[in-house]
Amino acid sequence: MRRLHLVSAMYVSKGHSVEYIRNFCENLKSEYKITLHIASSALVEEPEGIEVNYTGVNYKKTEAQNFVKFSKLGPYLRALTKQRLSYNYYKQILSSRIDRDDLIYIMDYDVLPLTYFIQGLEKKGVKNIYLWVHNAKFKSKDLMYTGYKVIFKYFFNRKIINSIKGVVVNGDFIKESLLRNLSVSPEVIHKIQYPSKIQYDKIPKAKAREKLAIGLKENVVLFFGMLRKDKNLELAIQSIAKSKCNVKLIVAGSEASITKQDINRWVSKYELKECILDIDYISEEKMALYYSCSDLLILTYNLESGSQSGPLSLAREFELPAVVTNTGEIGKYVSENNVGLVADLEGKGSFTKQIDCFFNLSEEKRAYFENNLRKAKEKYSWESAKEKYLTLFNA
């Protein structure tokens, strides 16, 4: 049985990495001898039935909330910290046992240390290196980010791509963006949609709402995930406050570049009357509760966003329709699969109009979305992803 090394510094950060890698291992451990390299010395949750290598590098130091106190400098200090710790993480992996016939799947990365890591793998004679590219954003109003992407393109095209056997992306938008911006062949890129499955199933809406003291006839919209500025939570609050459908908003997620104080200020500013805040790390049990009780997921991500969304993929698992910004992978996914509505971020009141449109839909149209969500759930399941990974790794 071939050994498959999973390289994910982000695994130690609570969030979608843990869920994804747990499911990845559950579905593929019968096919490969999996080793997960963990960026920590302290014990963390481990997927069952695989080997783990604790590298002793504390990547939890890079969590966004650790840099909130630095205000505008926070994102830049965080980026520098990630580069340093990633280098140390890769160095420790290279010192472990890796044979030339092993498979290496790099599931997240920082580009400058990645060059060092790729070169180290080449020295060991490793040929089967695969890279998951999550984000296709190459331009930004942020000059620092744009500068970083220029560096990324340089190193990717000259130092990385020739050593990569396959690049995994989550959809056509990201694939097309990579082909436009990088010197990569279409044959190297493999599309595997972001499957999502947590350890708790959907529960009846009435039961979920009873636990949260929400009336069964109330209109409920969920904003879920790490609270970052690029997700435009202020716009979500403003849009729902202006809705004519008496919408209750649930905001659930941990602080990053947005704090609970920011949210309370916006709630007061726009006079949002119905709001539930759970500003903390959200357990999978609570995730299931919030998704089960809601009518609609809202994603007001900015126009620069090019990646898929964990909360949106999880909504598919709970058969929850969404209203999202008509941009990037999220807009393309919702439109092509007809699993919700898209809004124009630059159109005045566009999200409010789409929220009101949703809550005024006929039962027939609601059933149409529900049917499409069930189809998407099967199409983008872990069973489907497993088959694609097997094809990729066995090529």
Disulfide bonds with the S-S distance in Angstrom:
none
